[in-house]
Amino acid sequence: MATRQNSTNGKPKSPRIQVVLPELICEQLTTLANNESRTVSNMAKVLIQEGIKNYFEKESKSLFSENNLNTNTIRDELEKQSVRRLKKAPQRIRYYKKSD
């Protein structure tokens, strides 16, 4: 769980997390940060934001295709059913209030 601290003026700071990285990933992160003139923590934030965005875009596409597949399946099943005609005109439904 991210921890939230208060600054000296009383306003809440952004949530903080702590991550343990292997040396190689830490070096790569530092190199990327230096290439883009960012701090290491800011570079990590940017990469996490991009990863989360890509993840949800991928998930929404897969959900859309699953929903589309379900819709096509239902449509196919309905089209296979035979057409049935009503034997007579529909009757009016009357609702009665219960008297107390």
PyMOL CGO cylinders between C-alpha atoms (Angstrom):
from pymol import cmd
from pymol.cgo import CYLINDER

trace = [
    CYLINDER, 0.00, 0.00, 0.00, 1.31, 3.43, -0.90, 0.3, 1, 1, 1, 1, 1, 1,
    CYLINDER, 1.31, 3.43, -0.90, 2.07, 5.70, 2.04, 0.3, 1, 1, 1, 1, 1, 1,
    CYLINDER, 2.07, 5.70, 2.04, 0.92, 9.31, 2.09, 0.3, 1, 1, 1, 1, 1, 1,
    CYLINDER, 0.92, 9.31, 2.09, 2.76, 11.96, 4.05, 0.3, 1, 1, 1, 1, 1, 1,
    CYLINDER, 2.76, 11.96, 4.05, 1.98, 15.60, 4.79, 0.3, 1, 1, 1, 1, 1, 1,
    CYLINDER, 1.98, 15.60, 4.79, 4.29, 18.43, 3.79, 0.3, 1, 1, 1, 1, 1, 1,
    CYLINDER, 4.29, 18.43, 3.79, 5.35, 21.16, 6.21, 0.3, 1, 1, 1, 1, 1, 1,
    CYLINDER, 5.35, 21.16, 6.21, 2.45, 23.37, 5.13, 0.3, 1, 1, 1, 1, 1, 1,
    CYLINDER, 2.45, 23.37, 5.13, -0.05, 20.60, 5.92, 0.3, 1, 1, 1, 1, 1, 1,
    CYLINDER, -0.05, 20.60, 5.92, -0.97, 19.65, 2.35, 0.3, 1, 1, 1, 1, 1, 1,
    CYLINDER, -0.97, 19.65, 2.35, -0.81, 15.92, 1.60, 0.3, 1, 1, 1, 1, 1, 1,
    CYLINDER, -0.81, 15.92, 1.60, 2.11, 14.77, -0.54, 0.3, 1, 1, 1, 1, 1, 1,
    CYLINDER, 2.11, 14.77, -0.54, 1.72, 12.38, -3.46, 0.3, 1, 1, 1, 1, 1, 1,
    CYLINDER, 1.72, 12.38, -3.46, 1.64, 8.70, -2.43, 0.3, 1, 1, 1, 1, 1, 1,
    CYLINDER, 1.64, 8.70, -2.43, 5.05, 7.02, -2.19, 0.3, 1, 1, 1, 1, 1, 1,
    CYLINDER, 5.05, 7.02, -2.19, 5.97, 3.47, -3.03, 0.3, 1, 1, 1, 1, 1, 1,
    CYLINDER, 5.97, 3.47, -3.03, 9.18, 1.58, -2.61, 0.3, 1, 1, 1, 1, 1, 1,
    CYLINDER, 9.18, 1.58, -2.61, 10.41, -0.79, -5.31, 0.3, 1, 1, 1, 1, 1, 1,
    CYLINDER, 10.41, -0.79, -5.31, 13.38, -3.16, -5.27, 0.3, 1, 1, 1, 1, 1, 1,
    CYLINDER, 13.38, -3.16, -5.27, 15.01, -3.47, -8.71, 0.3, 1, 1, 1, 1, 1, 1,
    CYLINDER, 15.01, -3.47, -8.71, 17.78, -5.73, -10.00, 0.3, 1, 1, 1, 1, 1, 1,
    CYLINDER, 17.78, -5.73, -10.00, 21.05, -3.93, -10.76, 0.3, 1, 1, 1, 1, 1, 1,
    CYLINDER, 21.05, -3.93, -10.76, 20.64, -4.23, -14.54, 0.3, 1, 1, 1, 1, 1, 1,
    CYLINDER, 20.64, -4.23, -14.54, 17.17, -2.67, -14.56, 0.3, 1, 1, 1, 1, 1, 1,
    CYLINDER, 17.17, -2.67, -14.56, 18.33, 0.09, -12.22, 0.3, 1, 1, 1, 1, 1, 1,
    CYLINDER, 18.33, 0.09, -12.22, 21.25, 0.90, -14.55, 0.3, 1, 1, 1, 1, 1, 1,
    CYLINDER, 21.25, 0.90, -14.55, 18.94, 0.90, -17.59, 0.3, 1, 1, 1, 1, 1, 1,
    CYLINDER, 18.94, 0.90, -17.59, 16.49, 3.18, -15.78, 0.3, 1, 1, 1, 1, 1, 1,
    CYLINDER, 16.49, 3.18, -15.78, 19.31, 5.56, -14.87, 0.3, 1, 1, 1, 1, 1, 1,
    CYLINDER, 19.31, 5.56, -14.87, 20.53, 5.61, -18.48, 0.3, 1, 1, 1, 1, 1, 1,
    CYLINDER, 20.53, 5.61, -18.48, 17.02, 6.36, -19.78, 0.3, 1, 1, 1, 1, 1, 1,
    CYLINDER, 17.02, 6.36, -19.78, 16.60, 9.12, -17.19, 0.3, 1, 1, 1, 1, 1, 1,
    CYLINDER, 16.60, 9.12, -17.19, 19.92, 10.72, -18.17, 0.3, 1, 1, 1, 1, 1, 1,
    CYLINDER, 19.92, 10.72, -18.17, 19.03, 10.52, -21.88, 0.3, 1, 1, 1, 1, 1, 1,
    CYLINDER, 19.03, 10.52, -21.88, 15.77, 12.39, -21.26, 0.3, 1, 1, 1, 1, 1, 1,
    CYLINDER, 15.77, 12.39, -21.26, 17.18, 14.79, -18.63, 0.3, 1, 1, 1, 1, 1, 1,
    CYLINDER, 17.18, 14.79, -18.63, 14.89, 13.42, -15.93, 0.3, 1, 1, 1, 1, 1, 1,
    CYLINDER, 14.89, 13.42, -15.93, 15.39, 12.18, -12.42, 0.3, 1, 1, 1, 1, 1, 1,
    CYLINDER, 15.39, 12.18, -12.42, 15.40, 8.43, -11.97, 0.3, 1, 1, 1, 1, 1, 1,
    CYLINDER, 15.40, 8.43, -11.97, 12.17, 8.51, -9.96, 0.3, 1, 1, 1, 1, 1, 1,
    CYLINDER, 12.17, 8.51, -9.96, 10.46, 10.71, -12.57, 0.3, 1, 1, 1, 1, 1, 1,
    CYLINDER, 10.46, 10.71, -12.57, 11.58, 8.35, -15.34, 0.3, 1, 1, 1, 1, 1, 1,
    CYLINDER, 11.58, 8.35, -15.34, 10.19, 5.41, -13.36, 0.3, 1, 1, 1, 1, 1, 1,
    CYLINDER, 10.19, 5.41, -13.36, 6.89, 7.28, -12.96, 0.3, 1, 1, 1, 1, 1, 1,
    CYLINDER, 6.89, 7.28, -12.96, 6.68, 7.95, -16.71, 0.3, 1, 1, 1, 1, 1, 1,
    CYLINDER, 6.68, 7.95, -16.71, 7.43, 4.33, -17.59, 0.3, 1, 1, 1, 1, 1, 1,
    CYLINDER, 7.43, 4.33, -17.59, 4.87, 3.04, -15.07, 0.3, 1, 1, 1, 1, 1, 1,
    CYLINDER, 4.87, 3.04, -15.07, 2.22, 5.41, -16.48, 0.3, 1, 1, 1, 1, 1, 1,
    CYLINDER, 2.22, 5.41, -16.48, 2.92, 4.23, -20.04, 0.3, 1, 1, 1, 1, 1, 1,
    CYLINDER, 2.92, 4.23, -20.04, 2.84, 0.58, -18.97, 0.3, 1, 1, 1, 1, 1, 1,
    CYLINDER, 2.84, 0.58, -18.97, -0.50, 1.00, -17.18, 0.3, 1, 1, 1, 1, 1, 1,
    CYLINDER, -0.50, 1.00, -17.18, -1.97, 2.86, -20.16, 0.3, 1, 1, 1, 1, 1, 1,
    CYLINDER, -1.97, 2.86, -20.16, -0.83, 0.10, -22.57, 0.3, 1, 1, 1, 1, 1, 1,
    CYLINDER, -0.83, 0.10, -22.57, -2.16, -2.59, -20.25, 0.3, 1, 1, 1, 1, 1, 1,
    CYLINDER, -2.16, -2.59, -20.25, -5.65, -1.08, -20.07, 0.3, 1, 1, 1, 1, 1, 1,
    CYLINDER, -5.65, -1.08, -20.07, -5.74, -0.41, -23.82, 0.3, 1, 1, 1, 1, 1, 1,
    CYLINDER, -5.74, -0.41, -23.82, -4.86, -4.06, -24.46, 0.3, 1, 1, 1, 1, 1, 1,
    CYLINDER, -4.86, -4.06, -24.46, -7.48, -5.24, -21.94, 0.3, 1, 1, 1, 1, 1, 1,
    CYLINDER, -7.48, -5.24, -21.94, -10.21, -3.05, -23.43, 0.3, 1, 1, 1, 1, 1, 1,
    CYLINDER, -10.21, -3.05, -23.43, -9.47, -4.38, -26.92, 0.3, 1, 1, 1, 1, 1, 1,
    CYLINDER, -9.47, -4.38, -26.92, -9.66, -7.97, -25.73, 0.3, 1, 1, 1, 1, 1, 1,
    CYLINDER, -9.66, -7.97, -25.73, -12.89, -7.27, -23.83, 0.3, 1, 1, 1, 1, 1, 1,
    CYLINDER, -12.89, -7.27, -23.83, -14.35, -5.64, -26.92, 0.3, 1, 1, 1, 1, 1, 1,
    CYLINDER, -14.35, -5.64, -26.92, -13.48, -8.63, -29.08, 0.3, 1, 1, 1, 1, 1, 1,
    CYLINDER, -13.48, -8.63, -29.08, -14.94, -11.05, -26.49, 0.3, 1, 1, 1, 1, 1, 1,
    CYLINDER, -14.94, -11.05, -26.49, -18.17, -9.02, -26.33, 0.3, 1, 1, 1, 1, 1, 1,
    CYLINDER, -18.17, -9.02, -26.33, -18.32, -8.95, -30.11, 0.3, 1, 1, 1, 1, 1, 1,
    CYLINDER, -18.32, -8.95, -30.11, -17.83, -12.72, -30.20, 0.3, 1, 1, 1, 1, 1, 1,
    CYLINDER, -17.83, -12.72, -30.20, -20.65, -13.19, -27.65, 0.3, 1, 1, 1, 1, 1, 1,
    CYLINDER, -20.65, -13.19, -27.65, -22.93, -10.92, -29.70, 0.3, 1, 1, 1, 1, 1, 1,
    CYLINDER, -22.93, -10.92, -29.70, -22.24, -12.89, -32.86, 0.3, 1, 1, 1, 1, 1, 1,
    CYLINDER, -22.24, -12.89, -32.86, -22.91, -16.18, -31.07, 0.3, 1, 1, 1, 1, 1, 1,
    CYLINDER, -22.91, -16.18, -31.07, -26.25, -14.95, -29.71, 0.3, 1, 1, 1, 1, 1, 1,
    CYLINDER, -26.25, -14.95, -29.71, -27.24, -13.58, -33.11, 0.3, 1, 1, 1, 1, 1, 1,
    CYLINDER, -27.24, -13.58, -33.11, -26.40, -16.88, -34.81, 0.3, 1, 1, 1, 1, 1, 1,
    CYLINDER, -26.40, -16.88, -34.81, -28.46, -18.82, -32.25, 0.3, 1, 1, 1, 1, 1, 1,
    CYLINDER, -28.46, -18.82, -32.25, -31.45, -16.51, -32.73, 0.3, 1, 1, 1, 1, 1, 1,
    CYLINDER, -31.45, -16.51, -32.73, -31.25, -16.78, -36.51, 0.3, 1, 1, 1, 1, 1, 1,
    CYLINDER, -31.25, -16.78, -36.51, -31.32, -20.59, -36.28, 0.3, 1, 1, 1, 1, 1, 1,
    CYLINDER, -31.32, -20.59, -36.28, -34.65, -20.53, -34.45, 0.3, 1, 1, 1, 1, 1, 1,
    CYLINDER, -34.65, -20.53, -34.45, -37.80, -21.05, -36.48, 0.3, 1, 1, 1, 1, 1, 1,
    CYLINDER, -37.80, -21.05, -36.48, -40.31, -18.23, -36.87, 0.3, 1, 1, 1, 1, 1, 1,
    CYLINDER, -40.31, -18.23, -36.87, -43.48, -18.74, -34.82, 0.3, 1, 1, 1, 1, 1, 1,
    CYLINDER, -43.48, -18.74, -34.82, -46.66, -16.83, -35.48, 0.3, 1, 1, 1, 1, 1, 1,
    CYLINDER, -46.66, -16.83, -35.48, -49.07, -15.72, -32.80, 0.3, 1, 1, 1, 1, 1, 1,
    CYLINDER, -49.07, -15.72, -32.80, -52.34, -17.66, -32.83, 0.3, 1, 1, 1, 1, 1, 1,
    CYLINDER, -52.34, -17.66, -32.83, -54.41, -14.58, -32.07, 0.3, 1, 1, 1, 1, 1, 1,
    CYLINDER, -54.41, -14.58, -32.07, -53.94, -10.89, -31.43, 0.3, 1, 1, 1, 1, 1, 1,
    CYLINDER, -53.94, -10.89, -31.43, -52.23, -10.03, -28.17, 0.3, 1, 1, 1, 1, 1, 1,
    CYLINDER, -52.23, -10.03, -28.17, -54.59, -9.25, -25.33, 0.3, 1, 1, 1, 1, 1, 1,
    CYLINDER, -54.59, -9.25, -25.33, -54.51, -6.10, -23.25, 0.3, 1, 1, 1, 1, 1, 1,
    CYLINDER, -54.51, -6.10, -23.25, -53.03, -6.65, -19.83, 0.3, 1, 1, 1, 1, 1, 1,
    CYLINDER, -53.03, -6.65, -19.83, -55.03, -5.04, -17.05, 0.3, 1, 1, 1, 1, 1, 1,
    CYLINDER, -55.03, -5.04, -17.05, -53.52, -4.18, -13.75, 0.3, 1, 1, 1, 1, 1, 1,
    CYLINDER, -53.52, -4.18, -13.75, -55.75, -3.77, -10.72, 0.3, 1, 1, 1, 1, 1, 1,
    CYLINDER, -55.75, -3.77, -10.72, -54.91, -1.83, -7.63, 0.3, 1, 1, 1, 1, 1, 1,
    CYLINDER, -54.91, -1.83, -7.63, -55.33, -3.68, -4.40, 0.3, 1, 1, 1, 1, 1, 1,
    CYLINDER, -55.33, -3.68, -4.40, -57.96, -2.03, -2.26, 0.3, 1, 1, 1, 1, 1, 1,
    CYLINDER, -57.96, -2.03, -2.26, -57.08, -1.66, 1.39, 0.3, 1, 1, 1, 1, 1, 1,
]
cmd.load_cgo(trace, "trace")
